[in-house]
Amino acid sequence: GHVRPPPPQNVTLLSKDFDMILTWTPGEGSPPDVTYTVRYESQERMDKWIKVPHCKNINRTSCNLTCALPNFFVKVRARVKTVSGQFSSPWVESQFKEYHLDVELAPPVLNVDVKENLIHVNASFPLATCVESLPWMYDLDLWEAGSENKKQYEGIFRKKTMTIDTTAFRGNYCLSARSSFQSIDFKHSKFSQPVCVLLNNKG
């Protein structure tokens, strides 16, 4: 009297914060102890479904595929099945996505270091190691608190520290940055929460 467990639902390959993640929800009426197994297929080799060792018989309902992808410039899709004891559901497939085209960026985290007449700014990105080599950039805005007039620094290489001469600045200044990436056109994240610093506040 054993029956196959219900297949996963809402199977979606989504890009979020620099990662490519397969997500799903348990099939209607799934027993609580089911697990899930994921495979993916690349348009370079259709009909060859590749195992994802870190997403075999897992309890969670997502699988981070970023560093399993063989090529960030080729469309891939993934599939997942429900496993219960000896029995498994049919596979359910996602749509195709390509990392390079579909990647969604997260804002960087700014580290701001104020020295005598200089601000040193660098941005850290929540990147998986496998995508660190892609040409990530960031744009930086600087403005006096309360002013709408922003000075923009664009296309700063991710690992480069930006140094700004503040000799002429007095008062409270704010900085904010967004990640940027050139695919077919420029992609941008939202701007980060502003970091504000007091400059040249002599006596």
C-alpha positions as CSV (number, residue, x, y, z in Angstrom):
1,G,0.0,0.0,0.0
2,H,2.9,2.4,-0.5
3,V,2.3,5.4,-2.7
4,R,4.7,7.8,-4.3
5,P,5.0,11.1,-2.2
6,P,3.4,14.2,-3.8
7,P,5.8,16.1,-6.1
8,P,7.2,19.5,-4.9
9,Q,5.2,22.6,-5.9
10,N,6.1,26.2,-7.0
11,V,9.5,25.0,-8.3
12,T,11.4,28.2,-9.1
13,L,15.0,29.0,-10.1
14,L,15.6,32.5,-8.8
15,S,18.5,34.9,-8.6
16,K,18.9,36.7,-5.3
17,D,21.8,38.7,-3.9
18,F,24.4,37.4,-6.3
19,D,23.2,33.7,-5.9
20,M,21.2,31.4,-8.1
21,I,18.8,29.4,-5.9
22,L,16.2,26.7,-6.6
23,T,13.2,27.0,-4.3
24,W,10.1,24.9,-3.9
25,T,7.3,24.2,-1.5
26,P,6.3,20.7,-0.2
27,G,3.7,18.9,-2.2
28,E,0.1,18.9,-0.9
29,G,-0.2,16.3,1.9
30,S,3.5,15.5,2.1
31,P,4.5,13.5,5.1
32,P,6.7,15.5,7.5
33,D,9.8,13.4,7.1
34,V,10.3,13.7,3.3
35,T,13.5,14.8,1.8
36,Y,14.4,16.4,-1.6
37,T,16.9,15.7,-4.3
38,V,18.0,18.3,-6.9
39,R,19.7,18.0,-10.3
40,Y,20.4,20.6,-13.0
41,E,20.7,20.7,-16.8
42,S,22.7,23.2,-18.9
43,Q,21.8,24.3,-22.4
44,E,25.3,23.2,-23.4
45,R,24.3,19.6,-22.8
46,M,20.6,19.1,-22.9
47,D,19.1,15.9,-21.5
48,K,22.1,15.4,-19.3
49,W,20.8,16.0,-15.7
50,I,23.7,16.6,-13.4
51,K,23.7,15.6,-9.7
52,V,24.1,18.3,-7.0
53,P,25.9,16.5,-4.2
54,H,25.1,19.1,-1.5
55,C,21.3,18.9,-2.4
56,K,20.7,15.1,-2.3
57,N,18.2,14.0,0.3
58,I,18.0,17.4,2.0
59,N,15.2,18.5,4.4
60,R,15.2,22.1,3.4
61,T,13.1,23.5,0.5
62,S,15.9,25.4,-1.3
63,C,19.2,24.6,-3.0
64,N,22.0,27.1,-3.7
65,L,23.3,26.2,-7.2
66,T,25.6,29.2,-7.7
67,C,28.9,27.3,-7.4
68,A,27.6,24.1,-9.0
69,L,27.0,25.9,-12.3
70,P,29.6,25.0,-14.9
71,N,29.3,28.2,-16.8
72,F,27.8,31.6,-15.8
73,F,27.1,32.5,-19.5
74,V,24.8,29.6,-20.4
75,K,21.2,29.0,-19.4
76,V,20.5,26.3,-16.9
77,R,17.4,24.8,-15.3
78,A,17.0,22.6,-12.3
79,R,14.6,19.9,-11.1
80,V,13.6,18.5,-7.8
81,K,11.8,15.4,-6.5
82,T,10.3,14.4,-3.2
83,V,11.8,11.3,-1.5
84,S,10.0,9.3,1.2
85,G,11.7,6.1,2.2
86,Q,12.1,3.9,-0.9
87,F,9.7,6.0,-2.9
88,S,10.1,9.2,-4.8
89,S,7.8,11.6,-6.7
90,P,8.1,12.5,-10.3
91,W,10.7,15.3,-11.0
92,V,9.4,18.9,-11.3
93,E,11.4,21.3,-13.4
94,S,12.1,25.0,-13.1
95,Q,12.3,27.5,-16.0
96,F,15.7,28.3,-17.6
97,K,17.9,31.1,-16.1
98,E,21.4,32.4,-17.0
99,Y,23.5,33.7,-14.1
100,H,25.2,36.4,-16.1
101,L,21.9,37.8,-17.5
102,D,19.6,37.2,-14.6
103,V,21.8,37.8,-11.6
104,E,20.2,40.2,-9.1
105,L,22.6,42.3,-7.1
106,A,22.5,43.1,-3.4
107,P,23.8,46.5,-2.2
108,P,27.4,46.4,-0.9
109,V,28.3,47.0,2.7
110,L,30.4,50.2,3.1
111,N,33.5,50.4,5.3
112,V,34.3,54.1,5.9
113,D,37.5,55.2,7.5
114,V,38.0,58.9,8.2
115,K,41.6,60.2,8.5
116,E,42.8,63.8,8.8
117,N,41.6,65.2,5.5
118,L,40.7,62.0,3.7
119,I,37.9,59.4,3.7
120,H,38.8,55.9,2.7
121,V,35.8,53.9,1.5
122,N,35.7,50.3,0.4
123,A,32.7,48.1,-0.3
124,S,32.3,44.4,0.6
125,F,29.9,42.3,-1.4
126,P,28.1,39.1,-0.3
127,L,29.6,37.0,-3.1
128,A,30.2,33.3,-3.3
129,T,33.9,32.6,-4.0
130,C,33.1,31.1,-7.4
131,V,31.8,34.4,-8.8
132,E,34.4,36.6,-7.3
133,S,36.3,36.8,-10.6
134,L,33.3,38.4,-12.5
135,P,33.8,42.2,-13.1
136,W,31.7,43.5,-10.2
137,M,31.8,47.3,-9.7
138,Y,30.2,49.8,-7.4
139,D,28.9,53.3,-7.6
140,L,29.3,55.7,-4.7
141,D,27.3,58.8,-3.7
142,L,28.6,61.4,-1.3
143,W,26.4,64.3,-0.1
144,E,26.1,66.8,2.8
145,A,23.4,65.6,5.2
146,G,20.1,67.3,4.3
147,S,21.3,68.3,0.8
148,E,19.9,66.8,-2.4
149,N,23.2,67.5,-4.2
150,K,25.1,64.3,-4.5
151,K,28.6,63.8,-5.8
152,Q,28.7,60.6,-7.8
153,Y,31.7,58.3,-8.3
154,E,30.8,55.6,-10.8
155,G,32.3,52.3,-11.9
156,I,34.7,51.7,-9.1
157,F,36.3,48.2,-9.2
158,R,34.9,46.1,-6.4
159,K,38.3,45.6,-4.6
160,K,39.5,49.1,-5.0
161,T,39.4,51.5,-2.1
162,M,38.0,55.0,-2.9
163,T,39.9,57.9,-1.3
164,I,38.2,61.2,-1.1
165,D,39.9,64.5,-0.2
166,T,37.7,66.2,2.5
167,T,39.8,69.3,3.0
168,A,37.0,71.5,1.7
169,F,34.2,69.7,3.7
170,R,32.7,70.9,6.9
171,G,29.9,69.1,8.8
172,N,27.9,65.9,8.4
173,Y,28.4,64.0,5.2
174,C,26.8,60.8,4.1
175,L,27.9,58.0,1.7
176,S,25.9,55.3,0.0
177,A,26.8,52.7,-2.6
178,R,25.2,50.3,-5.0
179,S,26.6,47.2,-6.8
180,S,26.8,47.4,-10.6
181,F,27.5,44.9,-13.3
182,Q,27.7,45.1,-17.0
183,S,25.8,42.3,-18.8
184,I,23.8,43.3,-21.9
185,D,23.1,46.5,-20.2
186,F,24.1,47.8,-16.8
187,K,22.5,46.3,-13.8
188,H,22.4,47.9,-10.4
189,S,21.4,47.0,-6.9
190,K,19.5,49.3,-4.7
191,F,21.7,51.8,-2.8
192,S,23.0,50.8,0.6
193,Q,21.8,52.4,3.8
194,P,23.7,55.7,4.2
195,V,26.8,55.9,6.4
196,C,27.2,59.4,7.8
197,V,30.4,60.9,9.2
198,L,31.3,64.3,10.8
199,L,34.1,66.0,9.0
200,N,36.6,68.7,10.0
201,N,34.6,69.6,13.1
202,K,37.4,71.7,14.7
203,G,36.6,73.0,18.2
